[in-house]
Amino acid sequence: SPEGTRPESPEGTRTTPVTVRVPAKVNVQLAVGAARPDGFHDLANVFLAVSLFDEVTATPADALTVTCEGPDADKVPLDRTNLAARAAEILAARAGLDPLVHLHIAKHIPVAGGMAGGSADGAAALLACDTLWGLNTPREELLDICAELGSDVPFSLVGGAALGTGRGEVLTPVTAGSFHWVFAVADGGLSTPAVFREFDRLTADAAVPEPQASPALLAALASGDPEALAATLANDLQPAALSLRPSLRATLDAGAAAGALAALVSGSGPTTAFLVADEEAAAKVAAALDASGTCRATRTASSPAPGATVLPS
Ligand code: C5P
């Protein structure tokens, strides 16, 4: 039926599409503890949202469907394993509704890249459906649903900069100055569980300490001084990602040689992240990485970026 005239719409339900913009993340510190009995790892995970965004549009429909556009759209699952679809299902079930929504994902965040692209779409779909269905679910409940969807999903909702503890889902906001980044997108993805399993294998004979947020890193993050932050960046998953994808070493080296202040694997990879002094340095490092033949594509971005946000219609 035409927009605005659906007689069956429950009160509060919008009939016009709702679009939510949601950022990617980079982990400036990812301290990983030993595997827990439930298979997850305790983390001290300092998340930083960066200005690479997906957009999820929710439109009333006769059934739950997902479509995707963007250069890597063919790598995005469109079934119920997509966190956007799962978010709609969980929210609808809580509200006693049928998830009669079409979710369209405009995909710019690298897929299976260690930048929480799938988590971002879950958080965005949750907020879009909550708005479309006029539910006004309290923020705390939305965060609970996010945590049910995945360890990184709560951060995608809140954005900015935060310390994640537990399996990464318990968030404390932290202060962050502004920074500039280059990201190198690798060919193919890496499976997060596989990278954690490789971490377990590589640390099997070592005593893995309790993960702790680094005071020096938090101070550098707050200061906005890129040299100070560069000296403190740390990712405990990097050896595991490099072990599964040794070719990432050449990408890290190419970015460092081009003048990046620091080079590291983003989260579980295989995207690599390069901290640079300013926008000009970002353009230079991105051009050098593009010319190096060690990655598939590059993106430049700044941080921090806001969390999931409903766009004006
Ligand atoms: O929470 P999420 O579903 O995103 O986690 C995906 C997988 O990553 C988990 O099944 C687990 O293998 C691994 N993981 C972990 N410890 C964490 C977060 C994720 O081992 N803190």
Boltz pocket constraint, residues with backbone or C-beta under 6 A from the ligand:
constraints:
  - pocket:
      binder: B
      contacts: [[A, 39], [A, 40], [A, 41], [A, 42], [A, 43], [A, 149], [A, 150], [A, 151], [A, 152], [A, 166], [A, 167], [A, 168], [A, 192], [A, 193], [A, 194], [A, 196]]
      max_distance: 6.0
